[in-house]
């Protein structure tokens, strides 16, 4: 797994008062987003209008190297375009849940998409059907073929002011975050039942006094919160005491952090 990136405490206030907070690397976050996603916008080079990109919605599978797999009909414009020029890009965006779409994560993969050889069709077919079971009704039609994108470069955007290029090698050797499949449930549980604890954790581990707090994202190294303070709305990231690998470990660490926060709150402050 790639090394985590380090970000300073964000938002108004003295950033130097807070230690750097570790985060998954852009490569890991890009792999996680591709893993969670199911549909992207595939852009190919138009054969009808040379030099212009042609984009449309495209479901995709994913192999163990993070390469997208497409099932495309010969009637689709993409087939005609790719037969003339294999260069393409795939944009995948996070489901922002009705929030600001520019604040949501997204990733663009740039690469060459070519038809999969007969020897590799069976594996591609299994990977694709694992995501799209209903495709079994047409996956074997003669006018459908599997294509795979060999990734050349990646651009990741994690929200406002968080963006950067990821090399194809970094992307390939990263893995989706271990909490990817359970993050939504963890977030829902914390926001439904433990908002007071989130306010306490924010005060203790981020040094921010919040009137309200909600968890917006969680990964193996920590979590993000959206805060309502007397100065307005802001965000912060809080690191876990140690890396977690599953929901059980996540719950244990959160309980320990709440216990530590309560213990600190009970200690009398030293008089100067």
C-alpha positions in Angstrom: 0.0 0.0 0.0 1.3 3.4 -0.9 2.5 5.8 1.8 -0.1 8.2 3.2 0.0 11.9 2.3 0.2 14.4 5.1 -2.0 17.5 5.3 -2.0 20.3 7.7 -5.0 21.2 9.8 -7.3 23.1 7.5 -9.5 26.1 8.0 -9.2 29.3 10.0 -7.2 29.3 13.2 -3.5 28.6 13.9 -2.6 25.6 11.7 0.7 25.3 13.5 -1.0 24.3 16.7 -2.0 21.0 15.1 0.3 18.2 14.0 0.1 17.0 10.4 -2.8 14.6 9.9 -2.0 11.5 7.7 -4.3 10.7 4.8 -4.3 8.0 2.1 -2.3 8.9 -0.9 -3.9 10.3 -4.0 -3.2 7.0 -5.7 -5.0 5.0 -3.0 -8.0 7.4 -3.1 -8.1 7.2 -6.9 -8.2 3.3 -6.7 -10.9 3.5 -4.0 -13.1 5.8 -6.1 -12.7 3.6 -9.1 -13.5 0.5 -7.0 -16.7 2.1 -5.6 -17.8 3.6 -8.8 -19.9 1.7 -11.4 -20.5 4.2 -14.2 -18.3 6.9 -15.7 -18.1 9.2 -18.7 -16.0 7.7 -21.5 -14.5 10.1 -24.0 -13.0 9.0 -27.2 -11.7 10.9 -30.3 -14.5 11.4 -32.8 -14.2 9.8 -36.1 -17.0 11.9 -37.5 -15.5 15.2 -36.2 -11.7 14.6 -36.2 -9.9 16.1 -33.2 -13.0 16.5 -31.1 -13.7 14.4 -28.0 -16.9 12.4 -27.9 -18.2 11.6 -24.4 -21.0 9.4 -23.1 -22.1 7.4 -20.1 -20.2 4.1 -19.8 -20.5 1.3 -17.2 -17.2 -0.4 -16.4 -15.7 -3.4 -14.7 -12.3 -3.3 -13.0 -9.4 -5.8 -13.0 -6.9 -6.4 -10.2 -4.6 -3.7 -11.7 -7.4 -1.1 -11.6 -7.9 -1.1 -15.4 -11.4 -0.4 -16.5 -13.2 -3.0 -18.7 -16.0 -1.9 -21.0 -18.7 -3.9 -22.8 -19.4 -2.0 -26.0 -21.8 -2.7 -28.9 -20.5 -2.4 -32.5 -23.4 0.1 -33.0 -21.9 2.5 -30.4 -20.0 5.5 -31.5 -17.2 4.6 -29.1 -16.5 1.3 -31.1 -16.1 3.3 -34.3 -13.9 5.9 -32.6 -11.7 3.4 -30.8 -11.1 1.3 -33.9 -9.7 4.5 -35.5 -7.8 5.8 -32.4 -7.4 3.9 -29.1 -6.8 7.1 -27.0 -9.5 7.7 -24.5 -10.3 9.1 -21.0 -12.8 8.0 -18.3 -14.2 10.3 -15.7 -15.6 8.8 -12.5 -17.2 11.0 -9.8 -18.2 10.4 -6.2 -21.9 10.3 -5.4 -22.1 13.7 -3.7 -25.5 12.9 -2.1 -27.0 16.1 -3.2 -24.2 18.4 -2.0 -22.0 20.6 -4.1 -20.7 18.5 -7.0 -17.4 20.5 -7.1 -16.7 19.5 -3.6 -17.0 15.8 -4.4 -14.1 13.6 -5.4 -13.5 12.6 -9.0 -10.9 10.9 -11.0 -9.9 10.9 -14.7 -8.1 8.0 -16.2 -6.2 8.6 -19.4 -5.2 5.7 -21.5 -5.6 3.5 -24.6 -8.7 1.4 -24.8 -8.5 -1.6 -27.1 -10.5 -4.8 -27.7 -9.6 -7.6 -25.4 -8.1 -10.7 -27.0 -10.1 -14.0 -27.1 -7.8 -15.6 -24.5 -8.7 -12.9 -22.0 -12.5 -12.7 -22.7 -13.5 -15.2 -20.1 -11.8 -13.3 -17.2 -13.1 -10.0 -18.4 -16.6 -11.5 -18.7 -16.5 -12.7 -15.1 -15.3 -9.4 -13.8 -17.9 -7.5 -15.7 -20.8 -9.7 -14.7 -19.7 -9.5 -11.0 -20.8 -5.8 -11.2 -23.6 -6.0 -13.8 -25.5 -9.3 -13.4 -28.2 -8.2 -15.7 -25.6 -8.0 -18.5 -25.8 -11.8 -18.8 -28.8 -11.3 -21.1 -26.7 -9.7 -23.8 -23.0 -10.2 -22.9 -22.7 -13.0 -25.4 -24.4 -11.3 -28.3 -22.1 -11.2 -31.4 -22.3 -7.4 -31.7 -20.8 -6.8 -28.2 -17.1 -6.8 -27.4 -15.0 -6.3 -24.3 -12.5 -3.4 -24.3 -9.9 -2.6 -21.6 -8.2 0.7 -20.9 -4.4 0.5 -20.3 -3.9 3.5 -18.1 -1.2 6.0 -19.0 -1.9 8.8 -16.5 -4.4 9.7 -13.8 -5.7 13.0 -12.4 -7.4 13.0 -9.0 -9.5 15.8 -7.5 -10.5 15.3 -3.8 -12.6 18.5 -3.5 -11.8 22.2 -3.3 -8.1 22.8 -3.5 -7.2 19.1 -3.3 -5.9 17.8 -6.7 -2.9 16.3 -8.4 -1.5 13.9 -11.0 -1.0 10.2 -10.1 1.4 8.1 -12.1 0.1 4.9 -13.7 2.6 2.9 -11.6 1.4 4.4 -8.3 -2.2 3.8 -9.3 -1.6 0.2 -10.3 0.3 -0.7 -7.1 -2.2 0.9 -4.7 -5.3 -0.8 -3.4 -8.8 0.4 -2.5 -9.2 1.5 1.1 -10.2 -1.4 3.4 -13.2 0.5 4.7 -14.5 1.3 1.2 -17.5 -1.0 1.4 -18.4 -0.2 5.0 -17.7 3.6 5.1 -21.3 4.6 4.4 -22.6 2.5 7.2 -20.0 3.8 9.7 -20.8 7.4 8.7 -24.6 6.9 9.0 -24.2 5.3 12.4 -21.9 8.0 13.8 -24.2 10.8 12.5 -27.4 9.2 13.7 -26.2 8.1 17.2 -23.0 9.8 18.2 -23.0 13.5 17.2 -22.1 14.6 20.7 -19.1 12.3 20.6 -18.0 13.8 17.3 -18.2 17.3 18.8 -16.0 16.0 21.7 -13.5 14.3 19.4 -13.2 17.5 17.3 -12.5 19.6 20.4 -9.9 17.1 21.7 -8.1 15.9 18.6 -8.5 18.9 16.2 -8.6 21.7 18.7 -11.8 23.2 17.3 -14.8 24.2 19.3 -17.9 23.1 17.3 -21.5 23.6 18.0 -22.4 20.7 15.7 -20.3 18.0 13.9 -21.0 15.4 11.3 -18.8 12.8 9.8 -18.4 13.1 6.0 -15.8 10.5 5.2 -13.8 7.8 6.8 -10.8 5.7 5.8 -8.1 3.4 7.4 -6.2 6.4 8.8 -8.9 8.7 10.1 -12.0 10.6 9.2 -13.3 14.0 8.0 -16.0 16.1 9.8 -18.1 19.0 8.8 -18.4 21.5 11.6 -20.8 24.3 12.5 -18.8 26.8 14.7 -19.5 30.3 15.9 -17.5 31.5 13.0 -19.4 29.5 10.4 -19.1 26.1 8.7 -15.7 24.5 8.2 -14.2 21.1 7.8 -11.4 19.2 9.6 -9.7 15.8 9.5 -9.0 13.7 12.6 -6.5 10.9 12.7 -7.2 7.5 14.2 -5.0 6.4 17.1 -3.8 3.6 14.8 -4.6 2.3 11.4 -7.8 0.2 11.1 -8.7 -2.5 8.6 -12.4 -3.2 9.2 -15.5 -1.9 10.9 -14.8 -3.8 14.1 -11.4 -2.2 14.5 -12.9 1.2 13.6 -15.4 0.9 16.3 -12.8 -0.1 18.9 -10.5 2.9 18.0 -13.4 5.4 18.1 -14.5 4.1 21.5 -10.9 4.5 22.8 -10.7 8.0 21.4 -14.0 9.0 23.0 -12.8 7.6 26.3 -9.5 9.5 26.0 -11.4 12.7 25.1 -13.7 12.4 28.1 -10.7 11.7 30.4 -8.9 14.8 29.2 -12.0 16.9 29.6 -12.3 15.8 33.3 -8.7 16.8 34.1 -8.5 20.2 35.7 -6.5 22.7 33.7 -3.3 24.0 35.2 -3.3 27.6 36.3 -0.6 29.7 34.9 
